[in-house]
Amino acid sequence: MNTWLIILLNSIIIFFLTLVLTRFMKKKNLSRSTPFDFISYVVIALIVTLISLGIITNIYFGLTALAVWALMPIILDYASMKSNWIYNILNGKERVLIKNGKVMEENLAKERMTGQEFIQELRCQKAFNLADVEFGIMETTGDINISLKADKKPVTSYDLGKKLHRRLNHRQLS
């Protein structure tokens, strides 16, 4: 059989097999994937490429490697649901960067983040003044979430409704 025909058939078979395997893997946005997930995707893509091009000559060895790399993330996901220790190893832990309005400099250093980078991230969260932030945390995905101090939080429609209701009650109009 021609080499190009073998590559074509291998590619079609591996394509559908990979499609099935990835459906069983975690449904997660790539930007939210852990480093382990990313490495698994890259290795699976590499194995698929090597099988498709016939570089892995024994198809059974290639399929075995593909199965291992597709099943290990699934197995570890189930294990991490059962064990906080495994979850923390695979996903990491969130870290408090601002507590009670005070920057936790040692935690910034642990995250290998400079003060300049941190201020830039705060601006992305619409916090332009560090003194306005009550609490800040770096999530395991690398995102930073903040909570503004009570007097710096934006006014909500609920707040406006309470004030309007109080005024109407005060004037005995409601």
Backbone as ProteinMPNN parsed JSONL, in Angstrom:
{"seq_chain_A": "MNTWLIILLNSIIIFFLTLVLTRFMKKKNLSRSTPFDFISYVVIALIVTLISLGIITNIYFGLTALAVWALMPIILDYASMKSNWIYNILNGKERVLIKNGKVMEENLAKERMTGQEFIQELRCQKAFNLADVEFGIMETTGDINISLKADKKPVTSYDLGKKLHRRLNHRQLS", "coords_chain_A": {"N_chain_A": [[0.845, -1.17, 0.0], [0.466, 2.279, -0.677], [2.52, 4.807, 0.843], [1.392, 7.324, 1.413], [-1.294, 6.653, 1.48], [-1.432, 4.976, 3.695], [-0.731, 6.787, 5.701], [-2.92, 8.51, 5.466], [-5.118, 6.811, 6.148], [-4.332, 6.05, 8.775], [-4.386, 8.574, 9.974], [-7.111, 9.297, 9.779], [-8.345, 7.296, 11.329], [-7.061, 7.688, 13.832], [-7.848, 10.312, 14.285], [-10.645, 10.119, 14.813], [-10.551, 8.433, 17.017], [-9.135, 10.016, 18.832], [-10.948, 12.097, 19.069], [-13.042, 10.816, 20.429], [-11.679, 10.12, 22.803], [-10.957, 12.641, 23.868], [-13.443, 13.664, 24.477], [-14.07, 12.384, 26.792], [-12.285, 13.43, 28.513], [-11.62, 16.154, 30.798], [-13.991, 18.754, 30.61], [-13.117, 21.789, 29.964], [-12.303, 25.178, 29.755], [-9.522, 26.168, 27.832], [-7.972, 28.255, 28.826], [-8.382, 28.04, 31.495], [-7.222, 25.699, 32.221], [-5.094, 23.447, 34.027], [-1.5, 23.306, 34.541], [-0.817, 20.608, 34.303], [-2.957, 19.576, 32.779], [-2.517, 20.978, 30.395], [0.014, 19.982, 29.615], [-0.701, 17.315, 29.223], [-2.468, 17.551, 27.025], [-0.68, 18.469, 25.058], [1.154, 16.338, 24.878], [-0.567, 14.279, 24.065], [-1.325, 15.304, 21.58], [1.159, 15.197, 20.326], [1.689, 12.416, 20.334], [-0.437, 11.527, 18.743], [0.263, 12.761, 16.335], [2.711, 11.472, 15.793], [1.849, 8.828, 15.468], [0.099, 9.123, 13.294], [1.824, 9.935, 11.224], [3.312, 7.714, 10.941], [5.666, 7.414, 12.297], [5.815, 6.263, 14.784], [6.049, 3.038, 14.573], [4.869, 0.647, 15.403], [1.615, 0.258, 15.781], [0.103, -0.536, 17.976], [1.703, 0.034, 20.188], [1.694, 2.797, 20.017], [-1.067, 3.351, 20.343], [-1.394, 2.388, 22.923], [0.224, 4.163, 24.395], [-1.201, 6.497, 23.833], [-3.665, 5.899, 25.037], [-2.884, 5.736, 27.732], [-2.045, 8.409, 28.251], [-4.434, 9.698, 27.819], [-6.162, 8.591, 29.682], [-4.956, 8.977, 32.205], [-5.272, 11.766, 33.06], [-8.048, 11.701, 33.535], [-8.304, 9.761, 35.545], [-6.755, 10.975, 37.551], [-8.292, 13.262, 37.97], [-10.62, 12.2, 39.155], [-9.407, 11.151, 41.446], [-8.52, 13.518, 42.621], [-10.919, 14.65, 43.329], [-11.604, 13.125, 45.461], [-9.541, 13.439, 47.27], [-8.109, 16.039, 49.028], [-5.396, 16.538, 49.224], [-4.258, 15.437, 46.87], [-5.64, 17.036, 45.046], [-4.577, 19.581, 45.677], [-1.912, 19.189, 44.937], [-2.119, 18.804, 42.164], [-3.55, 21.085, 41.252], [-2.743, 23.264, 42.74], [-2.806, 25.889, 45.278], [-4.907, 28.604, 46.207], [-3.749, 31.942, 46.898], [-3.519, 34.425, 49.36], [-3.167, 37.803, 48.713], [-3.699, 40.405, 49.466], [-4.711, 41.412, 52.603], [-7.058, 42.563, 54.825], [-6.634, 45.112, 53.804], [-3.873, 45.278, 53.718], [-0.901, 44.674, 51.97], [0.365, 41.519, 51.348], [3.444, 40.935, 51.327], [5.256, 38.797, 51.399], [3.769, 36.736, 50.287], [3.4, 37.725, 47.725], [6.023, 37.531, 46.843], [6.306, 34.753, 46.91], [4.667, 34.091, 44.804], [6.193, 35.016, 42.815], [5.889, 37.637, 41.849], [6.173, 40.982, 40.992], [5.847, 44.197, 42.647], [5.065, 46.133, 40.823], [3.888, 44.586, 38.763], [1.761, 43.564, 40.2], [0.266, 45.87, 40.856], [-0.475, 46.558, 38.272], [-2.152, 44.385, 37.644], [-4.169, 44.873, 39.504], [-5.229, 47.23, 38.475], [-6.39, 46.2, 36.189], [-8.52, 44.99, 37.365], [-10.11, 47.096, 37.91], [-9.35, 48.542, 40.128], [-7.876, 51.247, 41.021], [-6.537, 52.447, 43.016], [-4.526, 51.371, 45.542], [-5.178, 51.579, 48.216], [-7.906, 51.332, 48.263], [-8.571, 48.687, 48.268], [-9.705, 45.926, 50.034], [-9.383, 43.152, 50.26], [-7.521, 40.697, 48.55], [-6.939, 38.057, 46.303], [-5.0, 35.501, 44.786], [-5.992, 33.294, 42.432], [-5.916, 29.741, 41.645], [-5.724, 29.6, 38.951], [-4.271, 31.75, 38.222], [-5.571, 34.109, 38.019], [-6.496, 37.219, 39.515], [-8.549, 38.124, 42.13], [-10.464, 40.622, 43.701], [-11.709, 42.392, 46.578], [-13.318, 45.306, 47.23], [-13.017, 47.975, 49.649], [-15.698, 48.737, 51.911], [-16.705, 51.38, 51.684], [-15.863, 52.047, 49.188], [-17.022, 50.51, 47.308], [-18.962, 50.101, 44.323], [-22.116, 51.726, 43.817], [-25.137, 49.959, 43.975], [-28.197, 48.939, 42.327], [-29.845, 47.949, 44.262], [-28.913, 49.241, 46.553], [-29.658, 51.865, 45.88], [-32.422, 51.552, 45.796], [-32.993, 51.026, 48.496], [-32.299, 53.473, 49.667], [-34.106, 55.211, 48.406], [-36.531, 54.1, 49.287], [-36.295, 54.548, 52.039], [-36.397, 57.351, 52.087], [-38.979, 57.804, 51.12], [-40.486, 56.582, 53.145], [-39.737, 58.202, 55.262], [-40.93, 60.584, 54.572], [-43.455, 59.792, 54.685], [-44.751, 58.768, 52.428], [-45.058, 56.31, 51.334]], "CA_chain_A": [[0.0, 0.0, 0.0], [1.245, 3.513, -0.743], [2.792, 5.462, 2.121], [0.423, 8.397, 1.65], [-2.571, 6.03, 1.817], [-1.299, 4.514, 5.085], [-0.804, 7.99, 6.544], [-4.301, 8.983, 5.405], [-5.96, 5.913, 6.955], [-3.943, 6.213, 10.182], [-4.848, 9.884, 10.442], [-8.572, 9.264, 9.939], [-8.653, 6.441, 12.487], [-6.581, 8.361, 15.033], [-8.677, 11.501, 14.48], [-11.896, 9.755, 15.485], [-10.202, 7.901, 18.33], [-8.795, 11.17, 19.667], [-12.205, 12.801, 19.313], [-13.735, 10.074, 21.485], [-10.916, 10.225, 24.048], [-11.031, 13.993, 24.431], [-14.795, 13.883, 25.014], [-14.084, 11.864, 28.155], [-11.412, 14.249, 29.348], [-12.289, 17.27, 31.462], [-14.506, 19.854, 29.794], [-12.609, 22.982, 30.611], [-11.732, 26.181, 28.871], [-8.068, 26.029, 27.853], [-7.368, 29.278, 29.678], [-8.577, 27.614, 32.878], [-6.626, 24.387, 32.442], [-3.912, 23.404, 34.877], [-0.306, 22.928, 33.775], [-0.885, 19.175, 34.004], [-3.877, 19.42, 31.647], [-1.848, 21.491, 29.202], [1.038, 19.007, 29.223], [-1.402, 16.134, 28.698], [-2.95, 17.862, 25.675], [0.467, 18.554, 24.151], [1.688, 14.984, 24.668], [-1.55, 13.555, 23.244], [-1.181, 15.808, 20.206], [2.419, 14.672, 19.802], [1.516, 10.98, 20.074], [-1.325, 11.415, 17.578], [1.057, 13.12, 15.156], [3.693, 10.411, 15.532], [1.127, 7.661, 14.938], [-0.431, 9.456, 11.966], [2.901, 9.994, 10.24], [3.967, 6.414, 10.865], [6.952, 7.438, 12.996], [5.638, 5.131, 15.699], [5.751, 1.994, 13.591], [3.951, -0.332, 15.982], [0.382, 0.994, 16.087], [-0.37, -0.914, 19.307], [2.477, 0.818, 21.152], [1.183, 4.162, 19.931], [-2.4, 3.408, 20.952], [-1.215, 2.203, 24.365], [0.696, 5.45, 24.923], [-2.321, 7.433, 23.718], [-4.647, 5.543, 26.069], [-2.342, 6.116, 29.044], [-2.07, 9.859, 28.39], [-5.827, 10.151, 27.841], [-6.827, 8.095, 30.89], [-4.356, 9.487, 33.439], [-5.965, 12.962, 33.569], [-9.373, 11.325, 34.038], [-8.085, 9.075, 36.822], [-6.3, 11.96, 38.531], [-9.432, 14.132, 38.297], [-11.431, 11.493, 40.146], [-8.637, 11.079, 42.69], [-8.482, 14.849, 43.243], [-12.229, 14.902, 43.937], [-11.66, 12.362, 46.71], [-8.456, 13.8, 48.174], [-7.64, 17.427, 48.952], [-3.951, 16.501, 49.039], [-4.016, 15.251, 45.434], [-6.149, 18.243, 44.388], [-3.612, 20.665, 45.872], [-0.712, 18.898, 44.146], [-2.412, 18.994, 40.74], [-4.093, 22.402, 40.921], [-2.168, 24.324, 43.554], [-3.721, 26.521, 46.226], [-4.996, 30.048, 46.052], [-2.884, 32.635, 47.852], [-3.993, 35.755, 49.738], [-2.178, 38.834, 48.398], [-4.056, 41.573, 50.284], [-5.577, 41.001, 53.707], [-7.426, 43.736, 55.629], [-6.044, 46.292, 53.193], [-2.412, 45.234, 53.794], [-0.287, 43.804, 50.964], [1.147, 40.42, 51.916], [4.62, 40.95, 50.46], [5.865, 37.46, 51.33], [2.973, 35.952, 49.339], [3.75, 38.233, 46.392], [7.321, 36.938, 46.502], [6.082, 33.325, 46.623], [4.062, 34.021, 43.468], [7.184, 35.606, 41.906], [5.223, 38.782, 41.244], [6.689, 42.264, 41.481], [4.819, 45.159, 43.028], [4.598, 46.772, 39.59], [2.961, 43.654, 38.102], [0.573, 43.465, 41.037], [-0.503, 47.102, 40.641], [-1.054, 46.443, 36.927], [-3.28, 43.454, 37.752], [-5.247, 45.557, 40.228], [-5.878, 48.156, 37.537], [-7.25, 45.373, 35.323], [-9.713, 44.693, 38.163], [-10.757, 48.396, 38.143], [-8.91, 49.094, 41.408], [-6.79, 52.139, 40.631], [-5.858, 52.891, 44.225], [-4.289, 50.219, 46.41], [-5.847, 51.825, 49.498], [-9.328, 51.008, 48.128], [-8.743, 47.233, 48.246], [-9.774, 45.286, 51.349], [-8.943, 41.76, 50.202], [-7.137, 40.259, 47.208], [-6.495, 36.662, 46.288], [-4.606, 34.949, 43.494], [-6.601, 31.979, 42.25], [-5.01, 28.73, 41.1], [-5.611, 29.833, 37.507], [-3.44, 32.928, 38.004], [-6.42, 35.3, 38.064], [-6.543, 37.914, 40.802], [-9.868, 38.636, 42.488], [-10.357, 41.582, 44.797], [-12.907, 42.933, 47.213], [-13.068, 46.692, 47.612], [-13.495, 48.377, 50.968], [-17.142, 48.991, 51.869], [-17.019, 52.736, 51.216], [-15.366, 52.21, 47.818], [-17.777, 49.639, 46.405], [-19.911, 50.85, 43.496], [-23.513, 51.733, 44.251], [-25.972, 49.029, 43.216], [-29.611, 49.32, 42.263], [-30.405, 47.59, 45.561], [-28.598, 50.359, 47.447], [-30.499, 52.999, 45.494], [-33.785, 51.23, 46.202], [-33.082, 51.196, 49.945], [-32.287, 54.905, 49.983], [-35.364, 55.781, 47.937], [-37.575, 53.602, 50.174], [-36.151, 55.267, 53.306], [-36.878, 58.73, 51.902], [-40.438, 57.773, 51.01], [-41.006, 56.3, 54.481], [-39.503, 59.384, 56.096], [-41.926, 61.597, 54.191], [-44.721, 59.077, 54.817], [-45.381, 58.702, 51.112], [-45.263, 54.936, 50.861]], "C_chain_A": [[0.898, 1.244, 0.0], [1.389, 4.144, 0.636], [1.755, 6.536, 2.423], [-0.941, 7.843, 2.024], [-2.561, 5.52, 3.265], [-1.415, 5.707, 6.04], [-2.235, 8.523, 6.587], [-5.217, 8.127, 6.277], [-5.632, 6.035, 8.44], [-4.492, 7.522, 10.746], [-6.351, 9.904, 10.676], [-8.961, 8.453, 11.171], [-8.262, 7.141, 13.786], [-7.404, 9.616, 15.326], [-9.945, 11.15, 15.257], [-11.639, 9.175, 16.87], [-9.878, 9.043, 19.299], [-10.039, 11.98, 20.01], [-12.975, 12.14, 20.452], [-13.006, 10.24, 22.818], [-11.034, 11.611, 24.676], [-12.424, 14.333, 24.951], [-14.878, 13.398, 26.46], [-13.199, 12.674, 29.094], [-12.2, 15.45, 29.862], [-12.737, 18.33, 30.467], [-14.123, 21.14, 30.504], [-12.072, 23.915, 29.547], [-10.213, 26.089, 28.96], [-7.402, 27.079, 28.726], [-7.487, 28.921, 31.155], [-7.914, 26.27, 33.181], [-5.377, 24.508, 33.306], [-2.695, 23.088, 34.015], [-0.308, 21.444, 33.409], [-1.817, 18.905, 32.823], [-3.205, 19.846, 30.348], [-0.795, 20.504, 28.702], [0.388, 17.767, 28.63], [-1.887, 16.376, 27.277], [-1.804, 17.886, 24.667], [1.018, 17.165, 23.849], [0.727, 14.157, 23.822], [-1.445, 14.003, 21.791], [0.086, 15.271, 19.559], [2.299, 13.191, 19.456], [0.643, 10.77, 18.841], [-0.556, 11.723, 16.299], [2.034, 12.011, 14.796], [3.033, 9.153, 14.975], [0.667, 7.939, 13.515], [0.647, 9.439, 10.895], [3.669, 8.682, 10.119], [5.337, 6.393, 11.515], [6.946, 6.402, 14.109], [5.156, 3.986, 14.821], [4.78, 0.95, 14.126], [2.715, 0.421, 16.477], [-0.127, 0.687, 17.496], [0.399, -0.17, 20.398], [1.965, 2.261, 21.183], [-0.174, 4.312, 20.591], [-2.329, 3.224, 22.462], [-0.76, 3.514, 25.01], [-0.426, 6.486, 24.9], [-3.363, 7.168, 24.804], [-4.165, 5.96, 27.455], [-2.45, 7.624, 29.253], [-3.491, 10.42, 28.369], [-6.519, 9.747, 29.141], [-6.248, 8.677, 32.183], [-4.997, 10.793, 33.923], [-7.346, 12.651, 34.143], [-9.248, 10.677, 35.409], [-7.667, 10.075, 37.897], [-7.395, 12.962, 38.892], [-10.327, 13.482, 39.338], [-10.708, 11.409, 41.486], [-8.614, 12.435, 43.391], [-9.834, 15.236, 43.834], [-12.335, 14.209, 45.289], [-10.635, 12.834, 47.733], [-8.033, 15.251, 47.957], [-6.144, 17.488, 48.694], [-3.608, 16.362, 47.557], [-4.492, 16.48, 44.664], [-5.134, 19.381, 44.483], [-2.328, 20.437, 45.085], [-0.968, 19.21, 42.678], [-2.781, 20.432, 40.395], [-3.436, 23.555, 41.662], [-3.213, 24.882, 44.505], [-3.752, 28.01, 45.935], [-4.161, 30.704, 47.155], [-3.416, 34.049, 48.085], [-2.869, 36.758, 49.485], [-2.432, 40.134, 49.154], [-5.031, 41.09, 51.351], [-5.794, 42.218, 54.602], [-6.73, 44.999, 55.123], [-4.525, 46.312, 53.177], [-1.88, 44.237, 52.765], [0.579, 42.772, 51.676], [2.372, 40.208, 51.021], [5.269, 39.581, 50.33], [5.088, 36.555, 50.369], [3.191, 36.427, 47.905], [5.065, 37.61, 45.931], [7.169, 35.456, 46.17], [5.467, 33.125, 45.244], [4.99, 34.592, 42.393], [6.57, 36.772, 41.117], [5.799, 40.057, 41.85], [5.523, 43.167, 41.871], [4.222, 45.851, 41.815], [3.583, 45.888, 38.861], [1.651, 43.559, 38.882], [-0.324, 44.688, 40.857], [-1.179, 47.066, 39.272], [-2.263, 45.51, 36.941], [-4.455, 44.095, 38.487], [-5.979, 46.533, 39.316], [-6.785, 47.399, 36.579], [-8.552, 45.013, 36.036], [-10.471, 45.968, 38.544], [-10.472, 48.946, 39.538], [-7.679, 49.947, 41.124], [-6.015, 52.676, 41.831], [-5.742, 51.697, 45.164], [-5.013, 50.366, 47.745], [-7.336, 51.486, 49.452], [-9.613, 49.516, 48.268], [-8.682, 46.68, 49.664], [-9.124, 43.907, 51.323], [-8.604, 41.416, 48.757], [-6.568, 38.858, 47.265], [-6.09, 36.268, 44.874], [-5.151, 33.531, 43.429], [-5.587, 31.015, 41.643], [-4.826, 28.882, 39.597], [-4.69, 31.004, 37.188], [-4.244, 34.216, 37.994], [-6.375, 35.91, 39.463], [-7.949, 38.459, 40.993], [-9.709, 39.537, 43.702], [-11.729, 41.909, 45.355], [-12.547, 44.34, 47.685], [-13.569, 46.949, 49.028], [-14.94, 48.838, 50.835], [-17.477, 50.375, 51.313], [-16.563, 52.993, 49.78], [-16.111, 51.331, 46.811], [-18.748, 50.472, 45.584], [-21.337, 50.711, 44.028], [-24.299, 50.784, 43.353], [-27.408, 49.533, 43.183], [-30.31, 48.982, 43.578], [-30.159, 48.72, 46.562], [-29.479, 51.568, 47.149], [-31.944, 52.777, 45.913], [-33.987, 51.413, 47.693], [-33.141, 52.672, 50.311], [-33.599, 55.561, 49.576], [-36.497, 55.366, 48.865], [-37.509, 54.327, 51.525], [-36.685, 56.696, 53.194], [-38.4, 58.768, 51.823], [-41.07, 57.496, 52.368], [-40.866, 57.521, 55.388], [-40.547, 60.469, 55.813], [-43.343, 61.022, 54.254], [-45.495, 59.054, 53.499], [-45.623, 57.27, 50.657], [-46.339, 54.224, 51.632]], "O_chain_A": [[1.965, 1.245, 0.613], [0.503, 4.033, 1.484], [1.289, 6.65, 3.556], [-1.675, 8.467, 2.791], [-3.564, 5.623, 3.971], [-2.109, 5.64, 7.055], [-2.706, 8.944, 7.644], [-6.004, 8.659, 7.06], [-6.535, 6.114, 9.273], [-5.0, 7.56, 11.866], [-6.816, 10.468, 11.667], [-9.805, 8.876, 11.96], [-9.048, 7.182, 14.732], [-7.632, 9.948, 16.489], [-10.276, 11.808, 16.243], [-12.421, 9.399, 17.794], [-10.306, 9.025, 20.453], [-10.163, 12.491, 21.123], [-13.497, 12.821, 21.334], [-13.639, 10.476, 23.847], [-11.193, 11.73, 25.891], [-12.559, 15.219, 25.795], [-15.654, 13.927, 27.257], [-13.347, 12.612, 30.314], [-13.311, 15.718, 29.406], [-11.973, 18.752, 29.599], [-14.725, 21.524, 31.507], [-11.464, 23.486, 28.566], [-9.67, 25.947, 30.055], [-6.355, 26.807, 29.314], [-6.749, 29.462, 31.979], [-8.039, 25.76, 34.294], [-4.699, 25.535, 33.311], [-2.844, 22.648, 32.875], [0.148, 21.067, 32.329], [-1.496, 18.09, 31.958], [-3.309, 19.162, 29.329], [-0.721, 20.223, 27.506], [0.876, 17.225, 27.639], [-1.738, 15.51, 26.414], [-1.941, 17.381, 23.552], [1.314, 16.849, 22.696], [1.166, 13.409, 22.948], [-1.473, 13.177, 20.878], [0.086, 14.928, 18.377], [2.759, 12.762, 18.398], [0.95, 9.931, 17.994], [-0.707, 11.026, 15.295], [2.169, 11.652, 13.626], [3.597, 8.488, 14.106], [0.822, 7.097, 12.631], [0.407, 8.978, 9.779], [4.571, 8.558, 9.29], [6.1, 5.449, 11.308], [7.955, 5.74, 14.352], [4.006, 3.964, 14.382], [3.957, 0.427, 13.376], [2.774, 1.135, 17.478], [-0.722, 1.551, 18.141], [-0.179, 0.215, 21.414], [1.826, 2.859, 22.25], [-0.416, 5.279, 21.314], [-3.106, 3.828, 23.201], [-1.292, 3.923, 26.042], [-0.579, 7.262, 25.843], [-3.881, 8.102, 25.417], [-4.943, 6.475, 28.259], [-2.895, 8.074, 30.309], [-3.717, 11.524, 28.865], [-7.367, 10.482, 29.646], [-6.979, 8.851, 33.158], [-5.248, 10.916, 35.122], [-7.765, 13.265, 35.124], [-9.999, 11.006, 36.328], [-8.166, 10.028, 39.021], [-7.418, 13.462, 40.017], [-10.747, 14.133, 40.294], [-11.323, 11.577, 42.539], [-8.68, 12.499, 44.619], [-9.894, 16.063, 44.744], [-13.076, 14.66, 46.163], [-10.833, 12.652, 48.934], [-7.65, 15.642, 46.854], [-5.671, 18.399, 48.015], [-2.758, 17.091, 47.047], [-3.822, 16.921, 43.729], [-4.863, 20.062, 43.494], [-1.717, 21.396, 44.614], [-0.125, 19.816, 42.017], [-2.368, 20.943, 39.355], [-3.564, 24.707, 41.249], [-4.353, 24.419, 44.541], [-2.769, 28.598, 45.483], [-3.903, 30.107, 48.2], [-3.723, 34.774, 47.14], [-1.754, 36.588, 49.98], [-1.497, 40.879, 49.448], [-6.037, 40.448, 51.05], [-4.836, 42.828, 55.078], [-6.295, 45.842, 55.908], [-3.934, 47.267, 52.674], [-2.344, 43.099, 52.694], [1.422, 43.117, 52.504], [2.341, 39.41, 50.084], [5.78, 39.238, 49.264], [5.681, 35.702, 49.709], [3.169, 35.622, 46.974], [5.203, 37.211, 44.774], [7.822, 34.954, 45.255], [5.715, 32.112, 44.59], [4.632, 34.647, 41.217], [6.716, 36.871, 39.899], [5.897, 40.189, 43.07], [4.377, 42.939, 41.483], [3.023, 46.126, 41.775], [2.549, 46.37, 38.398], [0.57, 43.484, 38.297], [-1.54, 44.553, 40.722], [-2.325, 47.494, 39.131], [-3.284, 45.807, 36.321], [-5.61, 43.877, 38.121], [-7.203, 46.65, 39.376], [-7.84, 47.906, 36.196], [-9.568, 44.761, 35.389], [-11.362, 45.935, 39.392], [-11.26, 49.727, 40.071], [-6.57, 49.427, 41.002], [-4.959, 53.289, 41.672], [-6.746, 51.087, 45.534], [-5.418, 49.367, 48.34], [-7.966, 51.364, 50.502], [-10.773, 49.118, 48.374], [-7.728, 46.932, 50.4], [-8.402, 43.536, 52.248], [-9.327, 41.806, 47.841], [-5.806, 38.52, 48.171], [-6.737, 36.644, 43.896], [-4.818, 32.681, 44.254], [-4.523, 31.43, 41.184], [-3.872, 28.348, 39.032], [-4.359, 31.235, 36.025], [-3.668, 35.303, 37.964], [-6.233, 35.202, 40.461], [-8.477, 39.164, 40.134], [-8.927, 39.254, 44.61], [-12.756, 41.729, 44.7], [-11.594, 44.532, 48.44], [-14.431, 46.233, 49.537], [-15.358, 49.279, 49.764], [-18.433, 50.521, 50.552], [-16.853, 54.05, 49.221], [-15.858, 51.401, 45.608], [-19.302, 51.449, 46.088], [-21.698, 49.691, 44.614], [-24.15, 50.8, 42.131], [-27.778, 50.443, 43.924], [-31.263, 49.658, 43.965], [-31.052, 49.11, 47.315], [-29.985, 52.215, 48.066], [-32.618, 53.715, 46.339], [-35.032, 51.902, 48.121], [-33.933, 53.078, 51.161], [-34.144, 56.377, 50.319], [-37.346, 56.192, 49.201], [-38.544, 54.681, 52.09], [-37.347, 57.188, 54.108], [-39.035, 59.657, 52.39], [-42.083, 58.105, 52.712], [-41.759, 57.831, 56.176], [-40.984, 61.177, 56.721], [-44.31, 61.701, 53.91], [-46.704, 59.283, 53.455], [-46.334, 57.051, 49.677], [-46.631, 53.061, 51.354]]}, "name": "protein", "num_of_chains": 1, "seq": "MNTWLIILLNSIIIFFLTLVLTRFMKKKNLSRSTPFDFISYVVIALIVTLISLGIITNIYFGLTALAVWALMPIILDYASMKSNWIYNILNGKERVLIKNGKVMEENLAKERMTGQEFIQELRCQKAFNLADVEFGIMETTGDINISLKADKKPVTSYDLGKKLHRRLNHRQLS"}
